[in-house]
Each structure stands twice: as C-alpha cells, then as structure tokens.
Amino acid sequence: SMAAGLNKGQDGLHAAHWLAYSYLQQGRYQKTAEVIKEVKGRATGNPDKRYRDHLAYMQSAYVVETQQWDIDFYEDAINPEVFGLRGSSNILFTKGMRALKTGEMGEAENILTLLKGLPQPPSHRDAGLVPIMIKALEASIYVAKGDAKKAIDNIEKAIERQESRSVEFGPPRTVKPVHELYGDMLLALKRPEDAVQM
C-alpha cells in the first residue's frame, strides 16, 4: 500500500513522487490527488523536510497540469529551510503562474521578486533550478504584457540554462518543463507553426 511504501522513508517517498507524476501524465487526477493527500499526511509535523519538498513539488505539478488555480498552498513554502529549494522554487513559480492566469500582474511581479530572493548556493543540487524558473516566470509575465520579444528572449535563456544541466532521470525538477512552456507561449503569441517544432 501507499502508506506501507512511505514507511520505508526516502525510497517510499521517491516511489510516491514517481507514482504521482505517472498518474498526472495519464490524466488520472483523482489518483494523483490521493497520493498527494497521503504524502501531505506524512509531511505535516515531520522534521524531515524531504517530505515537504516532495509535497510542494507534487502540489505545484498538480496545479500546473490541471490548471486548477484555486488550490491552496502552504503559505510558508517560500522558506527553503522548511521546504527545500526545489519545493520552494516550484511553489513560487506556480503561484506566479496562478497570478498571471487570474489577471493579477502585480502579484506575479511580487512573486518574481521572491523567487529572485531565494538562496542559490553553488553546491546545492537544485541551485541551478532557480535561474531557470526566474527566466520562465519572467517570460510568462512578458507574454501577459504582450511583449513577444522579451518573452522569447527570456524563455530561450531558460532553455539554454536547462540544457546546460546534466541529464536527470525521473520527473522533471521544474513543474513546467521550459520547452513545453515555450510551446505554450508560442501558441499564446499566435505562432502555432513554431510551437509544433517545440
């Protein structure tokens, strides 16, 4: 069972993450929500921040994939000491996208400032994610403002940073892969022929 798997610590948590990602890609959103609920139960009050980091990522991925922008997040998830750098940066990116989707440009720009303020220790595995997500959110803000040139410039910089990272196995470290975001942006900018190539 899921509960038994999570009792195995990090291995069970890793398996739960993969399972949630797989369900999400299949469009099995109710099953994804069940996995997230189980992990949330383990994360609450748990001193091991890996549970909260995985939970923050899984919640963000669920919101971005389903576009259910009204789902609540942990409000203190921007604290990487509590949630981990990956979890914090993905939560902020998702909140920024939610602000854009609901027409709150000022809030999106405030969240971008918070994202830029996250620590980026060079030795941290996920430090390189933060600049990618900064550029991705900046690009999305420029799309919303109708500035295609700045949008494309920022998303191409995000892609360049992503492609400079070593290949990783498993779910992507960013809840919205930047190549996929680029395709969405090109569609929003009425360039479907270019989007097909992404």
C-alpha positions, 0 to 999 in steps of 0.5 A, a space after each residue: 500500500 501507499 502508506 506501507 511504501 512511505 514507511 520505508 522513508 526516502 525510497 517510499 517517498 521517491 516511489 510516491 513522487 514517481 507514482 504521482 507524476 505517472 498518474 498526472 501524465 495519464 490524466 488520472 487526477 483523482 489518483 494523483 490527488 490521493 497520493 498527494 493527500 497521503 504524502 501531505 499526511 506524512 509531511 505535516 509535523 515531520 522534521 524531515 523536510 524531504 517530505 515537504 519538498 516532495 509535497 510542494 513539488 507534487 502540489 505545484 505539478 498538480 496545479 500546473 497540469 490541471 490548471 486548477 488555480 484555486 488550490 491552496 498552498 502552504 503559505 510558508 513554502 517560500 522558506 527553503 529551510 522548511 521546504 527545500 529549494 526545489 519545493 520552494 522554487 516550484 511553489 513560487 513559480 506556480 503561484 506566479 503562474 496562478 497570478 498571471 492566469 487570474 489577471 493579477 500582474 502585480 502579484 506575479 511581479 511580487 512573486 518574481 521578486 521572491 523567487 529572485 530572493 531565494 538562496 542559490 548556493 553553488 553546491 546545492 543540487 537544485 541551485 541551478 533550478 532557480 535561474 531557470 524558473 526566474 527566466 520562465 516566470 519572467 517570460 510568462 509575465 512578458 507574454 501577459 504584457 504582450 511583449 513577444 520579444 522579451 518573452 522569447 528572449 527570456 524563455 530561450 535563456 531558460 532553455 539554454 540554462 536547462 540544457 546546460 544541466 546534466 541529464 536527470 532521470 525521473 520527473 522533471 525538477 521544474 513543474 513546467 518543463 521550459 520547452 513545453 512552456 515555450 510551446 505554450 507561449 508560442 501558441 499564446 503569441 499566435 505562432 502555432 507553426 513554431 510551437 509544433 517544432 517545440 
